[in-house]
Amino acid sequence: MTSRRERDDAPVLSQRALNRALLERQLLLERAPLDLPAAVEQVGGLQTQYAPSGYVGLWSRVGGFHRDDLTRALEDRSLIQATLMRTTIHIVSRAEYWRLRMGLEHAQQVWSRRVQSLPPEPTLQASAARLREALSDGPKTVKELGEVARGFVGALGFWVALVRVPPSGTWERRRADRLALAEDWVGPNDATEEEGLEQVVRSYLRGFGPAPWRDISNWAGVAIADLQRGAANLALVHYRDERGGELVDLPDMPLPDETMSAPVRFLPHWDANLLVHARRTGILPEEHRPRVFSTRNPFSVGTYLVDGRVVGAWSLVDHRIVLDPFEPVAPRAAREVERERAALEAFHG
C-alpha cells in the first residue's frame, strides 16, 4: 500500500486525460493491426451476452476485421466465450481464460450463496458432478442437457467451469446455449486463484486504466481487498484524479496527449466502456445515461462517439443503420458520423 505522502504527491490526471487513456487502450483512437486474441486481451475482453456485440466491437477496433474472423477464432478456440466478469458472457483469449476464471470463481460462488436460494452443499456438488458427466462426451445444448442443466446459469456454472461453444453464440446462431466443459474445450486448468486475481487487475488496468480500486471491483465483481492481495507483485504506479481520488495503473502504460482529437467510433450494445466503472472518463455524459441503460429497454442500445463521448444511439432497422442523435454535432463531425454509419451498415451486410 502507498503512504499518504506518496498519494498526495502523485500526478493529477484530468477527466479528459483519463478519457484519452481509455480510448487509447480500448483501440478507439486508431484501428489496430492486431490479431484477435491480442486485441481482445488489450481491451479486457468483450461483453457478449448479445452475440453481435463482439463482432461490432472488433470492427470498431481492429483494422481489416471481417465478420468471419471472429467466428473462426471461436471455432479454432483461440478465443473463448464464457460467463466471467460480473457474471455476464464475455469473449476472452484462450491464453487468459483460466487465470480469469480462477480469479473470479470464489467471488462468484460467494455472491451466488448470498443472493440465490441454493441447495445444501452436498446436493450442489452432486448436481455439479452430474453436469460434468453429461458433458464428458462433448458439447451439448441446454435443451439436450435437460434437467441436468437446470439452474446452470444461476448456480452450477459457478462450480463447474463451462464455456459456450460454436455454432452458438456467433453472428450466425446468436443464442449462446451450447455448452462444453472448459477443461475439454480450452485445456486443463493451469492457474491458481492468486494468479487469477493478479490477472483480473492486470486485464482491467491494461484495458481501462488508470482507475480507482472501486472501479476494478465493479468491473470484475470481486472485493477490493482480494484484488489488492492479488496485485501485490504488480509494482503499480499512482495518480490522482481532479477531486484528489487515488488512481492506480500498470507501469509503462500509455497516457496520450489529452489535447489530441478522437475519431468517430460506433460501439455495440452493452459495450463495457459505458458501464458505471468508467464514469471517471466522461465517455457517457450522465444526461444521456438513461437513454442508453433503462429498465424499459433492457436490451440497451448501440451508441456512437464524437471526440470521445457518446452523442447518439444507433440501431439496425430493415437492414439499415438508423441513428438517434442525443445532441447536435458540428458539420465536419456529422460527415464523419455518416461515413462510419455507412461502413457499419455495409459490415452488417
C-alpha positions as CSV (number, residue, x, y, z in Angstrom):
1,M,0.0,0.0,0.0
2,T,1.1,3.6,-0.7
3,S,1.8,6.1,2.1
4,R,-0.4,9.3,2.5
5,R,2.5,11.4,1.2
6,E,3.0,9.2,-1.9
7,R,-0.7,9.6,-2.7
8,D,-0.6,13.4,-2.2
9,D,2.5,13.7,-4.4
10,A,1.0,11.6,-7.3
11,P,0.5,13.4,-10.6
12,V,-3.1,14.7,-11.3
13,L,-4.9,13.4,-14.3
14,S,-7.9,15.4,-15.7
15,Q,-11.1,13.8,-16.8
16,R,-10.1,14.4,-20.4
17,A,-6.7,12.8,-19.8
18,L,-8.5,9.7,-18.4
19,N,-10.8,9.8,-21.4
20,R,-7.9,9.7,-23.9
21,A,-6.1,7.0,-21.9
22,L,-9.3,4.9,-22.1
23,L,-9.7,5.4,-25.8
24,E,-6.1,4.6,-26.5
25,R,-6.2,1.3,-24.5
26,Q,-9.6,0.4,-26.0
27,L,-8.2,0.8,-29.5
28,L,-10.7,3.5,-30.2
29,L,-8.2,6.2,-31.3
30,E,-7.0,4.2,-34.2
31,R,-7.9,0.8,-35.6
32,A,-5.1,-1.5,-34.6
33,P,-3.2,-4.1,-36.8
34,L,-3.6,-6.8,-34.1
35,D,-4.6,-10.4,-34.3
36,L,-7.9,-11.1,-32.5
37,P,-6.5,-12.7,-29.3
38,A,-4.1,-9.8,-28.8
39,A,-6.9,-7.2,-29.4
40,V,-9.3,-8.9,-27.0
41,E,-6.6,-9.1,-24.3
42,Q,-5.8,-5.4,-24.8
43,V,-9.4,-4.3,-24.2
44,G,-10.0,-6.5,-21.2
45,G,-12.4,-8.9,-23.0
46,L,-15.6,-8.2,-24.9
47,Q,-19.0,-8.4,-23.2
48,T,-21.2,-10.5,-25.5
49,Q,-24.5,-11.6,-24.0
50,Y,-25.8,-10.1,-27.2
51,A,-23.7,-12.1,-29.7
52,P,-23.2,-9.4,-32.4
53,S,-21.6,-7.1,-29.8
54,G,-18.3,-8.9,-30.1
55,Y,-18.3,-8.5,-33.9
56,V,-19.2,-4.8,-33.9
57,G,-16.7,-4.2,-31.0
58,L,-13.9,-5.7,-33.0
59,W,-14.9,-4.0,-36.2
60,S,-14.5,-0.6,-34.4
61,R,-11.1,-1.6,-33.0
62,V,-9.2,-3.8,-35.4
63,G,-8.1,-2.8,-38.9
64,G,-9.3,-5.1,-41.7
65,F,-11.7,-7.0,-39.5
66,H,-14.3,-9.2,-41.2
67,R,-17.2,-11.0,-39.5
68,D,-15.9,-14.4,-40.3
69,D,-12.7,-13.7,-38.5
70,L,-14.4,-13.8,-35.1
71,T,-16.4,-16.9,-35.9
72,R,-13.3,-18.7,-37.0
73,A,-11.4,-17.6,-33.8
74,L,-14.2,-19.1,-31.7
75,E,-14.2,-22.2,-33.8
76,D,-10.4,-22.7,-33.5
77,R,-10.6,-21.9,-29.8
78,S,-8.1,-19.0,-29.9
79,L,-11.0,-17.0,-28.4
80,I,-13.2,-18.4,-25.7
81,Q,-16.8,-17.4,-24.7
82,A,-17.9,-17.9,-21.2
83,T,-19.6,-16.3,-18.1
84,L,-16.9,-14.3,-16.5
85,M,-16.7,-10.6,-15.3
86,R,-19.8,-9.5,-13.5
87,T,-21.3,-13.0,-14.2
88,T,-22.0,-11.9,-17.8
89,I,-20.9,-13.6,-21.0
90,H,-17.5,-12.4,-22.3
91,I,-15.1,-13.3,-25.1
92,V,-11.5,-13.6,-23.8
93,S,-8.4,-15.2,-25.2
94,R,-7.7,-18.8,-24.7
95,A,-4.4,-17.9,-23.1
96,E,-6.1,-15.9,-20.4
97,Y,-9.3,-17.8,-19.8
98,W,-8.2,-20.0,-16.9
99,R,-6.5,-17.2,-15.0
100,L,-9.6,-15.0,-15.3
101,R,-11.9,-17.9,-14.3
102,M,-9.8,-18.7,-11.2
103,G,-9.6,-15.0,-10.2
104,L,-13.4,-14.7,-10.4
105,E,-14.6,-18.1,-9.2
106,H,-14.6,-17.6,-5.4
107,A,-16.3,-14.2,-5.6
108,Q,-19.0,-15.6,-7.9
109,Q,-19.6,-18.6,-5.5
110,V,-19.9,-16.2,-2.5
111,W,-22.3,-14.0,-4.5
112,S,-24.4,-16.9,-5.5
113,R,-24.7,-18.2,-2.0
114,R,-25.7,-14.8,-0.8
115,V,-28.4,-13.8,-3.3
116,Q,-29.7,-17.2,-4.5
117,S,-31.6,-20.0,-2.9
118,L,-29.1,-22.8,-3.2
119,P,-29.5,-26.4,-2.1
120,P,-27.2,-27.8,0.6
121,E,-23.5,-28.2,-0.4
122,P,-23.7,-32.0,-0.9
123,T,-26.7,-31.6,-3.2
124,L,-25.0,-28.8,-5.1
125,Q,-21.8,-30.9,-5.6
126,A,-23.9,-33.9,-6.7
127,S,-25.6,-31.7,-9.3
128,A,-22.2,-30.4,-10.5
129,A,-20.9,-34.0,-10.8
130,R,-24.0,-35.0,-12.9
131,L,-23.4,-32.0,-15.2
132,R,-19.8,-32.9,-15.7
133,E,-20.7,-36.4,-16.5
134,A,-23.4,-35.3,-19.0
135,L,-20.8,-33.2,-20.8
136,S,-18.0,-35.7,-20.6
137,D,-18.6,-36.9,-24.2
138,G,-18.7,-33.4,-25.7
139,P,-20.7,-30.2,-26.0
140,K,-24.4,-30.2,-25.7
141,T,-27.1,-27.6,-25.8
142,V,-29.1,-26.7,-22.8
143,K,-32.1,-28.4,-24.3
144,E,-30.1,-31.6,-24.8
145,L,-28.9,-31.5,-21.2
146,G,-32.5,-31.2,-20.0
147,E,-32.9,-31.5,-16.2
148,V,-29.2,-31.9,-15.7
149,A,-28.7,-28.2,-16.7
150,R,-31.4,-26.8,-14.5
151,G,-30.0,-23.8,-12.8
152,F,-26.7,-23.9,-14.6
153,V,-26.7,-20.1,-15.2
154,G,-27.7,-19.2,-11.7
155,A,-25.5,-21.6,-9.8
156,L,-23.9,-24.7,-11.3
157,G,-21.8,-22.6,-13.7
158,F,-20.0,-21.1,-10.7
159,W,-19.0,-24.6,-9.6
160,V,-18.4,-26.2,-13.0
161,A,-16.2,-24.3,-15.5
162,L,-18.4,-24.1,-18.6
163,V,-17.8,-22.4,-21.9
164,R,-20.2,-21.5,-24.7
165,V,-19.1,-23.1,-28.0
166,P,-19.8,-22.6,-31.7
167,P,-22.0,-22.5,-33.6
168,S,-24.0,-21.0,-30.8
169,G,-23.0,-17.5,-29.6
170,T,-21.9,-16.5,-33.1
171,W,-23.3,-14.0,-35.6
172,E,-25.0,-16.8,-37.4
173,R,-26.5,-18.5,-34.4
174,R,-26.8,-15.9,-31.6
175,R,-28.2,-17.8,-28.7
176,A,-25.2,-19.0,-26.6
177,D,-26.8,-22.2,-25.3
178,R,-24.3,-24.9,-26.4
179,L,-22.0,-25.8,-23.5
180,A,-18.8,-27.6,-23.0
181,L,-16.5,-28.3,-20.1
182,A,-13.7,-25.8,-20.1
183,E,-11.1,-28.4,-19.3
184,D,-12.1,-30.2,-22.5
185,W,-12.6,-27.2,-24.8
186,V,-9.8,-24.9,-23.5
187,G,-7.4,-27.4,-21.9
188,P,-6.5,-28.4,-18.3
189,N,-6.7,-25.7,-15.7
190,D,-3.2,-24.3,-15.3
191,A,-3.9,-21.3,-12.9
192,T,-4.3,-20.6,-9.2
193,E,-6.6,-18.2,-7.5
194,E,-3.7,-15.9,-6.7
195,E,-2.6,-15.8,-10.4
196,G,-6.1,-15.2,-11.4
197,L,-6.6,-12.2,-9.1
198,E,-3.4,-10.7,-10.5
199,Q,-4.7,-11.3,-14.0
200,V,-8.0,-9.6,-13.2
201,V,-6.2,-6.4,-12.0
202,R,-3.8,-6.6,-15.0
203,S,-6.6,-7.0,-17.5
204,Y,-8.6,-4.1,-16.1
205,L,-5.8,-1.6,-16.0
206,R,-4.4,-2.7,-19.4
207,G,-7.9,-2.0,-20.9
208,F,-9.4,0.7,-18.8
209,G,-6.8,2.3,-16.5
210,P,-5.7,4.4,-14.7
211,A,-8.5,3.7,-12.2
212,P,-9.5,3.6,-8.6
213,W,-9.8,0.2,-6.9
214,R,-13.6,0.5,-6.7
215,D,-13.8,0.6,-10.4
216,I,-11.8,-2.5,-10.8
217,S,-14.0,-4.2,-8.3
218,N,-17.2,-3.0,-10.0
219,W,-16.0,-4.3,-13.4
220,A,-14.9,-7.7,-12.1
221,G,-17.4,-8.3,-9.3
222,V,-14.5,-9.1,-6.9
223,A,-13.9,-7.5,-3.5
224,I,-11.3,-4.7,-3.3
225,A,-9.3,-6.5,-0.6
226,D,-9.0,-9.6,-2.7
227,L,-7.9,-7.6,-5.7
228,Q,-5.3,-5.7,-3.7
229,R,-4.0,-9.0,-2.4
230,G,-3.7,-10.4,-6.0
231,A,-1.9,-7.2,-7.2
232,A,0.8,-7.3,-4.5
233,N,3.5,-8.1,-7.1
234,L,2.4,-5.7,-9.9
235,A,4.5,-2.6,-8.9
236,L,1.6,-0.4,-9.6
237,V,2.1,3.4,-10.3
238,H,-0.2,6.0,-8.7
239,Y,-2.1,9.1,-9.9
240,R,-4.8,11.3,-8.6
241,D,-8.0,12.5,-10.3
242,E,-9.2,16.1,-10.2
243,R,-11.0,15.5,-7.0
244,G,-7.9,14.1,-5.3
245,G,-9.0,10.4,-5.5
246,E,-6.4,7.8,-5.8
247,L,-5.8,6.0,-9.2
248,V,-3.6,3.0,-9.9
249,D,-2.1,1.8,-13.1
250,L,0.3,-0.7,-14.6
251,P,3.8,0.7,-15.1
252,D,4.7,1.9,-18.6
253,M,1.2,2.1,-19.9
254,P,0.4,4.8,-22.4
255,L,-1.0,8.2,-21.4
256,P,-1.7,10.0,-24.7
257,D,-1.7,13.8,-25.1
258,E,-5.1,14.9,-23.7
259,T,-5.4,17.6,-26.3
260,M,-5.5,15.1,-29.2
261,S,-8.8,14.7,-31.1
262,A,-10.6,11.4,-31.2
263,P,-12.3,9.9,-34.3
264,V,-16.0,8.9,-34.6
265,R,-16.5,5.4,-33.4
266,F,-19.6,3.2,-33.2
267,L,-19.9,1.0,-30.1
268,P,-22.1,-2.1,-29.7
269,H,-24.8,-2.9,-27.3
270,W,-23.6,-3.2,-23.7
271,D,-20.1,-2.0,-24.5
272,A,-18.2,-2.2,-21.2
273,N,-16.8,1.3,-21.7
274,L,-20.2,2.8,-20.9
275,L,-20.9,1.0,-17.6
276,V,-20.6,2.7,-14.3
277,H,-17.0,1.7,-13.7
278,A,-15.9,4.1,-16.5
279,R,-17.8,7.2,-15.3
280,R,-14.5,8.8,-14.4
281,T,-13.7,9.2,-18.1
282,G,-16.8,11.1,-19.1
283,I,-17.3,8.8,-22.2
284,L,-21.0,8.6,-21.4
285,P,-22.4,12.0,-20.3
286,E,-24.7,11.5,-17.3
287,E,-27.6,13.3,-19.0
288,H,-27.5,10.6,-21.8
289,R,-27.2,7.5,-19.5
290,P,-31.0,7.0,-19.1
291,R,-31.3,6.8,-22.8
292,V,-28.7,4.1,-23.1
293,F,-29.5,2.0,-20.0
294,S,-33.1,1.8,-18.9
295,T,-35.4,-0.8,-17.3
296,R,-37.8,-0.1,-20.1
297,N,-35.1,-1.2,-22.6
298,P,-33.0,-3.9,-21.0
299,F,-31.6,-4.8,-24.4
300,S,-29.7,-1.4,-24.3
301,V,-28.7,0.3,-27.5
302,G,-25.6,0.8,-29.7
303,T,-24.0,4.2,-29.4
304,Y,-21.6,6.4,-31.3
305,L,-18.8,8.6,-30.1
306,V,-17.8,12.1,-31.3
307,D,-14.5,13.3,-29.8
308,G,-14.6,10.6,-27.2
309,R,-18.1,11.0,-25.8
310,V,-21.5,9.4,-26.6
311,V,-23.6,11.8,-28.6
312,G,-26.2,9.4,-30.0
313,A,-27.5,5.8,-30.4
314,W,-27.8,3.5,-33.4
315,S,-29.9,0.5,-34.3
316,L,-30.4,-1.8,-37.2
317,V,-33.8,-1.4,-38.8
318,D,-34.7,-3.2,-42.1
319,H,-31.0,-3.7,-43.0
320,R,-30.3,0.0,-42.3
321,I,-28.2,1.6,-39.5
322,V,-30.6,4.2,-38.1
323,L,-29.3,7.0,-35.9
324,D,-30.9,8.5,-32.8
325,P,-28.9,11.7,-32.1
326,F,-28.8,12.8,-28.4
327,E,-27.3,16.2,-29.3
328,P,-26.2,18.2,-32.3
329,V,-22.7,17.9,-33.7
330,A,-20.6,20.2,-35.9
331,P,-20.9,19.7,-39.7
332,R,-17.5,18.1,-40.0
333,A,-18.3,15.6,-37.3
334,A,-21.6,14.9,-38.9
335,R,-19.9,13.9,-42.1
336,E,-17.6,11.6,-40.2
337,V,-20.6,10.0,-38.4
338,E,-22.2,9.4,-41.7
339,R,-19.1,7.7,-43.1
340,E,-18.9,5.4,-40.2
341,R,-22.6,4.7,-40.2
342,A,-22.4,3.7,-43.9
343,A,-19.4,1.5,-43.2
344,L,-21.2,-0.2,-40.3
345,E,-24.2,-0.8,-42.4
346,A,-22.0,-2.5,-45.1
347,F,-20.5,-4.6,-42.3
348,H,-23.9,-5.8,-41.4
349,G,-24.3,-6.7,-45.0
